[in-house]
Amino acid sequence: MQFILEDHVLDVARRELRRGTDLIPLEPQVFDLLVYVIRNRDRVVSKDDLLQAVWGGRIVSESTLTTRINALRRALGDSGEEQRLIRTVARKGIRFVGAVVEAETAPKKHVSRADGIQAPLGSERPGLSLPDKPSIAVLPFENLSGDPEQVYFSDGLADDVVTALSKWQWFFVIARNSSFTFRGKAVDVKQVGRELGVRYVLEGSVRKSDNRVRVTCQLVDTATGVHIWAQRYDRDLTDVFAVQDEITGQIAQALNIELIDAESRRRVRERPRNAAALDLVLRARALTNPHTARGNVGEARTLLLKAVELDESTPGLFAELARTYLNEVSYAWTDDPAETVTKAVAAADRALKLDPRDAAAHLMKGVAHRFRGELDLALGAIRTALDLNPNYAHAQSHLAATLIQMGNPEDAYEEAKRAVRLNPRYALSLNFAGQACLHAGRYEEAVEWQRKALQIVSDNWVPYMHLAAALALSGKLDEARQAISDMNRVMEFASTRALRAREWPGSAHWKAQHERIYTALRSAGLPE
């Protein structure tokens, strides 16, 4: 039996806890404690329960028990303050409150082939070679509803995920009529990987009940059998097709991030000095996805320029190069924004010359237009990117930003919320949702959004600036001053003059709102 806990996999039979491919060492008592609280997660377990289950009824000190619980929290990335996964109930005990997906471990003696014949281990079909790109097969999602008539929904969801993933040029995606031959079979993912020639497999299940639907999916490395990522989606089923579109978009966006990161880690680990252009691009992509730091931008560009020397025929390479320039402009990390934008446009144009349907390149052109104040052109380019890839959360975020700049914060807020739905852990989307609320005069909501963004990225001055302004405009000057102090910690030139110098051209509403923001920041202590 395996338990999937967010990005961790607990294998009870092997007594292993892994995060991705990394084995997390646990003392035997800590491991037994984890298994017990997960298996009893439907209730609060008392100290006596734990002593009986883990220590065989022996009496141990309160400090010993506390030490083991704290060790368990650290292993899972939790803490006594956050209690995200293991919650303490005062004078009662503890309870595991995180999402858990149960999965049976793969069969040991036989594996299922695509033709349905059970083959003993050692007699597998010869495997296909892996493509140069990260490769994935989406298996048909299992229908757990107990109603054969609902197979259309589970099949439609898996089919839509295949289509959505196919829009990301980074991936090699197996067509559905090959991956769906494994329907209804207890497959071994390693054998699937060999037969289809893919590095990764996405498995899933769908359970519909009354007006609710639950979708569970797991991404598995076929080389190791290790679960890399798992997620569960619970939704009201008011509009079956809208729910299907929403879940498909979230899965595709999450897989884009997870696959890029996993592939980059694997390639760096296996071939740390590999000179192939794709390796360099993927490693650069991982440095700027999903959250950007200044040092990462420079390192990413170095990798991309090396890749250009090896291969000038990959459009994604130039789109990523454009991204590094635009990040520098966005966060005021360049002394010459106009020249840096020009470099970004040149790189994006090279990408579009190679592939006019490159969604990332269209987005980079749109962002460059936005920075130049060419807002109609920006809107057109960004909408083209979304037409090419409707699950592109980064493009959805910049659509919101463009609408804010055009003086339409209400519509911008709706677009930002769509971006957050696609990628809930993306600080940029959260920040733009907060900016839209700030420009619409909804300051309390703006504070909430910026705090969420800062939970994800705390070394970027932009959310701090908008948080400080929203707090000041809400009359919370002490909290605003603290936000200004935090902004000073990560910004080299914190002043309203410096902020004006990097302000993009925009509508009259945009300019008026910025004047209000500057006044609020000065009231909280930001110098002129």
N, C-alpha and C positions, 0 to 999 in steps of 0.2 A: 504494500500500500504506500502511495505517495500522497503527501499533502502539499498543495501549491499555495504559498502565502505571499501575495504580491509578487516580488521578484525573487523569492526564496522557494526552494523545493526541499521538503523533508522526506527522505526515503527511510521508512521505518525498518524494513528488512536489512538494509545495508548500514543502518545507524549512521546516516550521513545527512548533513544540512549543507546545501549549496546555494550560493547566489550566482546565477549564471553558471559559468564553468568553475568558479572558485569554491573550494571546499572550506567550510568554516569550522574550525576545531571547537568541539564542545566537550566539557567534562562529562563522564557517564551520567552523573546525577542531573546535570543541567539538561542533557538530551532527554532523559526519562521525564523530567519535569515538563519539557516542551510537548512531548507526545501526550502526556496525561491531560494537560490543560486544553490541547487542541481536541482530543477525543471527547472531552467534557465541556466543550465550549458553549453548550446550551444552558449552562448554569454557573453559579459562583462556586468555586471549590474552596473549602476551608483549609486552615492549617492542618487540622487532623486528617483531612482527606489526603493532603500532600505527604504528610509523614507516613501514612499507611501505604500509599502507592509508590513513593520514591525511596523511602528509607525503611520500608518493611515494618513500620510501627515503632521504630526506635525513636527516642526523644532526642532532638537536636536543638541547639540554641536558636533563639530568634534571629541572632546576627547571621548564623549559618544559612538559614532559610532566606533571609533578605539578600545575602551575598549571591546565592544561586539565582534568585529571581532577577537581580540586577545584571548578572552575567548573561542571562537569557535575553533580557531586553537589549543589551549591547550587541549581542550576536545578530539580532533582528533589526538593528538600527532604530530601536525604540528607546525611551527613557522614562524615568519615574515622573518627570515633569509633564512630558507629552502624553504618555500612556495611550499611544495610538493603537497598539496591538494588545498589550496586556494591561488591564485596568484593575486597580486596587479598589475594593469596596470596603469602606471603613468598618472595622470590627467584624467583617464577614469573611473576607478572603480575596481571591483574585479570579479574574475571568479573562479568557482569550476572546477579544472582540473584533479581531481583524477578519477580513474576507478569506475564506478557505475553500479551495477546490480539491475534491478528492479524486484521485486517479489510480487505477490499478497499474502495477508495474507490468512491463512487457512479458509475454510468455517466454519461458526458458528453453523449452524443448523444440518448439516448432515456430515457424513464422508463416504468415499468410502471404501467398503470392497474389499478384493481380488477377490471375486466372482462377482463384479460389481453391487451388490445390495446396494442401498443407505439406510443406517441405521441411525435413529435419535440418537443424543447423549444420552448416558446412556444405550444404548442397544448393546454396542460393545461386540465382542467375548471375552471370557476370555483370558488373555494374557499368553504367555509363560514366564517361568522364565528366567532371564538373565544368561548367562554363567559367569564363573569366569573371563575370559579374556575380554578385550575391544571388543565389538561386533559391527558389521557393516553390513548393507545391501546396495548394490549399485543398485539403481532403474534404469530402462532403460532410457537412455538419450533421451530427446525429440528432434525430428527432426523438426527444424524450417525452413528448406530449401524450403518448398513448393513443394517438389518433392518426392513422395512416394518411388521412386527408390533409394533415398539416405538413407533410413532407415538402410540399411546394414552397413553404415559407423557409425551411432550413436550407433547401437547395438554392432558393433564390438569394438567400443571404450569402452563402459561400460563393455563389456565382458572381455576385456583385463585388465581393472582396477580390476575386480574381481580376475582374475588370478594373477595379480601382488601383490595384497594385501594378497592373500593366501600364498605367499611365506614368509611373515613376521610371524614368529611363535608367536608373541605377540597377534595376533588378531584372533577372531572367525569371519569368513566371511561366510555369507549366500550364498549358491549356486545360480547361475543365474536362474535356472528353478523355484526357489521359488520367488526371488525378481522380476523377469520379469513378474510375473502374475499381477503386478500393472501397466502394460503398458497402456498408454492412459487414465488413470483415475486421477481425481483431488483428490489425496489422502491426508489424514491428517497424518502427520508423526508420531504423537503420536499413532495413531491406527496401523500404519505399525510396529512401535516398539513393540506394544503389540502382534500383530499377528505373527511376525517373531521372537520375543524374542531377540531384539537387542537394544543397547543403542544409536547407531548412524545410520543415514541414509545419503547417498550421493545422491544428485539429480544433474541433469545436462541437458544441451541442446546443440545442435549442429546446426550451421547455415553455409551452404556452398553456396558460391556465386562466380561464375566465377572461378577465380584461388585462392580464399581465403577461409579459414575456420575459424570460431570462435567457441570455446568451452567454455562454462561457467558452473561452478559447485559450489555447496554449500554443506557444511557439517553441519548437523543439529542434535542437541541433542533431542532424541525422548521423553525424560522425561519432558523437558521444552519447546520444540518447538523453542529454541533459535538457531540462526545461529552462529556456532563457527568459521567457516572459509569459505571464498569464493575466487574464482580466475577466471580470464578470460585469455584465450590463443588465440592469433591471429597469424595465420601462412599462408605463401604461400603454395599452394597445388601442388607443383611440383611432389612430390612422395607421393601418398596417404598413402601408408603403412609406409613409413618412418615418416611421420607426425604423424600417429596414434601411432607408437612406442614411438616417442619423447614425445607426450602429455601424454600418459599412464604412462611413466616413471616419468614425473614431478608430475603428480597427485599422484601417489603411494608414491613417496618420501615425498611430502608435507604432505600427510595424515599420514605417519608414524610418522613424527614429531608432527603434530597437535594432533593426537589421543593419543599419549603417554603423551603429555603435558596436554591435557584436562582430560584424565583419572587420571593422577597423582593428578592434582588439585582437582578433584572431590573426590577422595578417601581420600586425606588428609583432605578435608573439612568435609566429612561425617563421617570418622572414623579415627581421628587423631592418635589414639593409637592402630590401628588394627595390630594384630600380624601375619596375613596371609603372607606367603612368597611372594605371587605375589604382594601384596601391597608394600612390601619392595623393590622388584625388580623394579617395575614401578617407585617408588619414586626415587630410585637410578638412573634409566635410564634417568629420566627427568633432573637430576642434571648434567649429562654429555652429554646431547643432546639438541641443536646442538653445543653449545660452552662451552668449559671447563675452569673453574677457579680452582686455586690450592685448595682453601678451599672446593670446591664442590667435588673434588676427594676423600678427606679424609672422608667427610660426606657420600658419596655414598658407599665407601667401608664398613663403619660401618654398613650401612643398609644391604648390601649384606651378610656380615658375620653373621648378625642376621638371615637373610633368610636361610643361609646354616644350621644353627642350627635347623630350622623348616622343611626344605625340601632339600634333597640332590639328588632329582630325576629330577630337571629341568635344562636342558642343558644351556638355556639362562642365568640362574643365574651365571654359571661359566664363560660364555663368557663375561658377564658384569664385573665380578671380574677381568678377565684378562685385560679388557680395562682400569680399574683404574690403574693397575700396569704400563701398557704401556704409559698411559698419563704422569705418573711421570717420566718415562725415556725420553719421547719425549721432555718434557719441562724442563728437568734437575732439577726435584724436588726430586731427590733421591741421597744419598751419595754413593750408591753402585748399579750402573746401571746393572751390570752383574747379581747380585743376584735378582734384581727386575724383569729383563727379565725372569730369571729362574722361578720365581713365576708365571709370566704371562703364560708361556708355560705350567706349571703344571695345571693351571686353565683351559686353552684352551683344554688340553688333556682330562681333566675330562668331559668337555662339549662334545667333539667328541666321547668319549666312550659311553655317553648316547645317542647321536644322530650324526651319521657320516655325516648327511646332514645339520648340523647347519652352515649356511653361516657365521654368526658372529664369530663362533669359528675358522673356517678356516681363516678368515681375521686376527684374533688376532695371530694365528700361523704365518701367512705371515708377519705381522708387526714385530713380535719377530725375525724371520729370517732376516728381513731387518736390524734391529738394530745390529744383530750379523755379518752382512756382508755376510750372506748366500743368495746371491741375486737370484740365480736360484731357490732355494727352496721357497724364498719369492714370486717370480713371479708365481710359480705353485700354491701355496696356495691361493694367492689373485685371480688368474683366476678361481680357483675352487669356491671361494665365489661368483664371478660374474656369473659363470655358474648356480649356485643354485639360485641366485637372481640378475637378470640383472639390477634391479633398485636400487641397493645398492650404493648410492652416496659415502659413506664413503670408500667402497672398491675401487670404481673407483678413488678416490683421492689418495689412497695408491698405486694403480697401477702406477699412474703418478709419485709418489715419488720414487718408485722402479726403474722406467726407468731413472729418473734423476740420481739416485745413480749408475746406470749401465753405465752412460755416454751417454745416448741417450735423450737429452733434447727436440729435435724436436718431436719425438713420444710422449714423456711425455706431451708436451704442448697439443697435440690433445686429449690425455686421460683426462687431467685436464679440458679442455673445455667441454668434455662430462660430467664430474662430476659437473661442474657449471651449465650445462643445467638441470641436474637432481635436483639440489638444489642450486638455485642462491644466497641464503642468507647464505651459509655455508662458514665460513672464511677459513677453512682448504683447500677447493678446490681452492679458490681464491689465497691463499698463494702459493700453489703448482704450479698454473698457472704462478704466478710471478717468482717463483724459476726457472721454466723451461726457461722462457725468460731470466732470469739473467744468467743462465748457457749457454744459446745459444748466449749471447752477445747482446741481444735486450733490452738495459737498459731502454729506455723510456717506452716500454710496461711493463717491470717489475715494474717500479714505479707506473704505473696506476693500475696494479693488486693488489699491496700491499696497496695502498691507499684505494682501495675498501674493502680489508680485514679488514683494521683498522677502517673503518666506522661501521663494525659489532662488532668487538672485539678490545677494546683499552687497555686492561690490560694484554696483552700477549706480551712478548719480541720478539718472533720469527719474526712476520711481520715487526717490527721496525728494526731488524737487516738487513733483506733483503732489506727493503726500503732504509736504510742508505747506504748500499753497492751499490745499483743501482744508487742512487743519486750521490754518490762520483764518480762512474765510468762514469757517464754522465757529470762530471765536475761541478756539483752543490754542492760545498762543504759547503756553508752556510746552505742549506736545509739538507744536510747530517748530519751536526753537530746537528741540531735540532732533527733529528731522533735519533741520538745517545743519546741526552739528554732525549728523551722520553723513550728510551730503558733502560737507567739507572734508570728511575723512577720505572720500574716494574721488573727489573732483579737484583738479589742479588749480582751477581758476574760479572759485565760487563767488560770483558777484552778478548783479543784474546787468551790468555792462557786458560781461562775458556771455551771458545768456542771450542778450540782444544780438550779439555778433554772430551767433549761430542759428538765429531764428529764420525759418524758411518764409518766403513770400506766401501770402494767403489772402483770404477774403477780409472785408472790413470787420465782420463778426470775429474772425480769427484774431485780427490785430487788437480789437477792443478787449477780447478775453485775455490776451497776453498782457496787456497793460494792467488789467485787474490782477492777474497772477503776480506780476512784478511788484505791484503795490503791496499785495499780501505778503510776499516774501520779504520785502523791506521791513514790514511791521513785525516780522518774526526774527529780524536781526541780520538778514543778508545784506551785505554792503552794496552801495551803488556801484 
